[in-house]
Structure formats: C-alpha cells, structure tokens
Amino acid sequence: MRFYTQSFLYDDPWSIVSLAYLLRYPNPYSTHILSCDVISREVTPSGSLLTTRLILKTGSLPRWAPKGMIQRGESWVLEESEVDPLGKVMRCTTKNLDHVKVMRVEEHIHIRQTADGKTLQTTEAMFMSGFGWGLTKKIENYGLAKFKANLQRSREGFAVILNLIRQSRMQPMTMGAPNSFLLSHRSHSAMESKPSTQHEAPGNDSGRDDARQGAPPARTGIWSRWKTWLRSG
C-alpha cells in the first residue's frame, strides 16, 4: 500500500474554488475523461450539498504489464462530494469501481477557507494492489508515480476553470444560485454573436466597410478560446 499527501493554497475565495472543483470537467487538459454524469444530488437539512457522480476515464498500461492484465483501457470512478456553505468546507472522495484487483485507488480532497480568506486544498491518495505474482509493489509504485506526474496537468486544467469563473463576473454565492456557470457562459456567448442593431441602407457596402475599419478588433479573450476548444473537441 502506498500513500500520498499534498496541500495547495489558492488566493481565490472558497466559494469560487469549490465551484471550480465541481465544474473542472471538461477542460483542455482532461482529454482522458470520457464522461462525467451526476447520479444523485440532494441538500441536507443543515444546508450541505451532497453529490454523487460517475466518471469514465481512459488510460494505458505500462510496457511491463502482463498481456491480458486488464481487458479494457477504461475505468469507472465513483465521486462523492459534500459542500458545506456555512462552514465553508468541501469534502470529496473518489475511487475506482473496476480493475480493483489490479489496483484500487482512493483519493480524498478537503477544501476549506483559511482565516485570511484564501482557500487551502489538501489531497490524500491511497494505492493498493492485490494482483500478486510478485507485481504488487511494482503496480502500487507505478500508480503513485503516475498520480504525481498527472497532478500538474490536473492543476493546469483546474486553473482554466478558475479563470473562466473569475471572468464570468459571477457572484461569490454559487451553490444553488440561479445564475450558474453554464448559463453565464451561454449569455456571454450570445452577446458576442448578437448582430448590430444599427440600420444601414441597402447596398451601402462602402459604409459597412468603413464601419468595419473603424470597429475595434475582434475579441480574442479567454471566452473565445474556450468556445474554439469546445468546437474542436
């Protein structure tokens, strides 16, 4: 059995970081995530949000893995999260549902607000193999090494979502609010594609050309890049 622990401090408030964590898929760095579906979601009497999601991931085996060790390169992962808006704490546990004999991976995420208004995320992961055949430690070490190698890429993808939320000018209170991230994104996209309401004379091409020449350059901000990535995916 192998363990891994890491902490990371965000300058953003807890409400933004917790929302970004729930919306982290899809992002340009998560091409290994094939699907992410909500199985159940409920609000407890104390006001906490409980969510269960089923995530389908894909991956590859190391070269030294015996042939037929895993029948397919996809794996189902169960994610269970609790968001406490009053205590400003989020807890999340993920674990794989298949290939558990080869290796079982369980990850615990704890996101809380600090005294100075920042957000601390603590990650704990456990890797345990029951495969045997003298490969138990090798499999566990491989899982740990791959997990550590993917952390930076995961953080880069998470940063993309954080930036999108910052630029969407959403209010800090996000859980259960009517203006969700996706609605904000759709309204912003509609504003960008809305045609001009200025009346033009029919056939007045020169006037349109002059207007185009005097118009500001096309928007190439993060929203445009995000839409381009979605279309290409």
Secondary structure, 3 states (H helix, E strand, C coil): CEEEEEEEEECCCHHHHHHHHHCCCCCCCCCCEEEEEEEEEEECCCCCEEEEEEEEEECCCCCCCCCCCCCCCEEEEEEEEEEECCCCEEEEEEEECCCCCCCEEEEEEEEEECCCCCEEEEEEEEEECCCCCCCHHHHHHHHHHHHHHHHHHHHHHHHHHHHHHHHCCCCCCCCCCCCCHHHHHHHHHHHHHCCCCCCCCCCCHHHHHHHHHHCCCCCCCHHHHHHHHHHHC
